[in-house]
Amino acid sequence: MPLSVEEREQFLAEPHIGALAVAAGEGRGPLTLPIWYQYAPGGELWVMTGSESKKGRLISAAGRFSLMVERLEPTIRYVSVEGPVVRTEEATIEHLREISARYLAPEKVEGYVEFASKEHGKQAIYHLRPEHWYSSDLGSV
C-alpha cells in the first residue's frame, strides 16, 4: 500500500542508509551505492560525496539522481525519490558534522569528523528537489 505524502516524507527524514542511483553512461546500468543523506519533510534532500569521485562526476553530468531507503521492521517499508540536482555547493565542516551526527553516536561524531575532513578530500553537497516518489508499506509480510 502506498504511503501518504506525510508518511513518506517522515520516513525519508529518518536516518536510513540510502541507496543512491545515478546514470553511468550509455550501455551501462546506473551506478548504485550506499550513502548517508539529509532530508527534512517538504524540503530538498542532500548528499555529500567527493566532488571528483566517480559518483560526484556522474551526479554533475546527469543533473539528477535517485535515492531509495528501506526498512524491514516493524513492517517492510520503502521510499524512493528521484529528481533534479537544483544546487551544488562545496561541503563545509558544518555539513560534515551535521551528516555525521545524523548517523553516528554522539561520542563518535567529532572523531569521525576529524578523520573524514583529513582523509576524504574535497567534498561537495548535491541538493535534490524531490520530483517523483514511489513508496509502500508491505505490512508484516
C-alpha positions in Angstrom: 0.0 0.0 0.0 1.5 3.4 -1.0 2.3 5.8 1.9 0.6 9.2 2.2 2.7 12.3 1.5 3.2 12.9 5.2 4.2 9.2 5.8 6.7 9.1 3.0 8.3 12.4 3.9 8.6 11.4 7.6 10.0 8.0 6.7 12.6 9.7 4.4 13.5 12.1 7.2 14.6 9.1 9.4 18.3 8.3 9.3 18.3 5.3 6.9 21.3 4.4 4.8 20.2 5.4 1.2 20.9 3.6 -2.0 21.9 6.3 -4.5 21.5 5.6 -8.2 22.8 7.8 -11.0 23.1 7.3 -14.7 26.5 5.8 -15.5 26.5 6.4 -19.3 25.3 4.7 -22.4 25.4 0.9 -22.3 25.7 0.9 -18.5 23.3 0.4 -15.8 23.1 3.1 -13.1 25.9 3.4 -10.6 24.2 2.4 -7.3 26.0 2.9 -4.0 25.1 3.3 -0.3 25.2 6.8 1.0 24.3 9.0 4.0 21.8 11.7 3.2 19.9 14.6 4.9 16.2 15.4 4.5 13.5 17.4 6.3 9.9 17.0 5.3 8.9 19.4 2.5 12.5 20.3 1.7 15.3 19.3 -0.5 17.3 16.2 0.1 21.1 16.4 0.1 24.0 14.1 -0.1 27.7 14.7 0.3 30.4 13.0 -1.7 33.8 13.7 -3.2 33.5 16.3 -5.9 36.0 14.5 -8.0 34.8 11.0 -7.2 33.1 8.9 -9.8 29.8 9.3 -8.0 30.2 13.1 -7.9 31.2 13.4 -11.5 28.2 11.3 -12.6 25.8 13.3 -10.5 27.2 16.5 -12.0 26.9 15.1 -15.6 23.4 13.6 -15.2 22.0 16.5 -13.2 19.7 14.2 -11.3 19.7 11.0 -9.2 17.5 8.7 -7.3 17.6 7.6 -3.7 15.9 4.6 -2.1 15.6 3.8 1.6 14.0 0.8 3.2 13.5 -1.0 6.5 12.4 -4.5 7.4 10.9 -4.0 10.9 8.3 -3.4 12.3 6.9 -3.6 8.8 8.6 -3.8 5.4 8.6 -0.2 4.1 10.4 1.7 1.4 10.5 5.2 -0.2 12.2 6.0 -3.4 12.7 9.6 -4.6 14.1 10.9 -7.8 14.6 14.4 -9.1 16.9 17.1 -10.4 20.0 18.5 -8.7 19.0 22.1 -8.0 22.1 23.2 -6.3 25.7 22.1 -5.7 28.0 23.6 -3.1 31.3 23.0 -1.6 30.9 20.9 1.6 31.9 22.6 4.9 33.0 21.2 8.2 29.5 22.1 9.4 27.9 19.9 6.7 30.2 17.0 7.7 29.3 17.4 11.4 25.6 17.6 10.6 25.5 14.4 8.4 27.8 12.6 10.9 25.6 13.4 13.8 22.6 12.0 11.9 24.2 8.6 11.7 26.7 8.2 14.5 26.5 8.0 18.2 27.2 11.5 19.8 30.5 10.4 21.2 31.8 9.2 17.8 30.9 12.4 15.8 34.0 14.6 16.5 36.4 11.7 15.9 34.8 10.8 12.6 34.7 14.5 11.5 38.4 14.9 12.2 39.2 11.7 10.3 36.9 12.4 7.3 38.0 16.0 6.9 41.6 14.9 6.6 41.1 11.7 4.6 38.2 12.2 2.2 39.4 15.1 0.2 37.3 17.9 -1.3 33.6 17.2 -0.8 30.5 18.6 -2.5 26.9 18.8 -1.4 24.3 17.9 -4.1 20.8 19.1 -3.4 17.9 17.1 -4.9 14.4 18.5 -5.3 12.1 15.5 -4.9 10.1 15.2 -8.1 9.0 11.6 -8.4 8.1 9.4 -5.4 7.4 5.7 -5.0 6.6 4.2 -1.6 5.0 1.3 0.0 4.3 -0.4 3.3 4.0 -4.1 2.7 2.9 -4.8 6.3 4.4 -7.7 8.2 4.7 -10.0 5.2 
